[in-house]
Amino acid sequence: MKRLYCAKDPLMIGHLRNVMALHGIGCMTRKLDLATAAGELPPIECWPELWITDDERFAEAKAVLKKTLAPVGAVRKPWRCDGCGEEIEGQFSECWKCGCERGHRSPPINAAASVSSSERQR
């Protein structure tokens, strides 16, 4: 077994354990309950740890960890919907008004269901 990561926050260790499980990498946590000993022991020695149980997959686990902890890219710039012309904030991939996806020229099939009764009478 090799230690992959330690952090002050036990929630981060739990999250990373779940990420490793999604990749099929066996791991275990240690020191989750040692926070109460901080003061008697050096604080960093009490931080929770994530350990990889299969040493042969340690390099793969480090790569997954690096990708998971990488900073999130900047939010994309606002875009204009090709279907209805509405301006949409950059983090969204679909128009809130008509349902068109970013970069598509025609509204999705189910967009007709959202047309109001006054628009149907035209």
C-alpha positions, 0 to 999 in steps of 0.5 A: 500500500502507498499513501496517495494523498492527505488533506485537512478536510475529510470530505476531500478525502471521501470525494477522492476515494469515490473518484478512485472507486469510479476508476476501479482503483482500490483504496482505503482511508486512514486517520479519519478520526484522528483530528481530536488528537491535534494539539497532542500530536502535530496537526499535519500528522492528524490529517486524513489520508488516502491510500492505494491498495494496489501498488501496481496502479499507483501511477494511474491513481496519481494521474487521476488525482492530478486531473481531479485536482486540476483547476477548472477552466474559465467559464466560457463567454456568453453566447447568443442562441441560434434558435431564438436569439436569447443571450445565454451565460457562458456556463450553459450549453442549452438555451433556457428559452427554447432548448436549443443547444449551443451551436445548433441551428434548429430547436430540439424536437421537444421545443414545440411542446413549450410553445404557448397557446397564443403562438399556436393561434398565429 
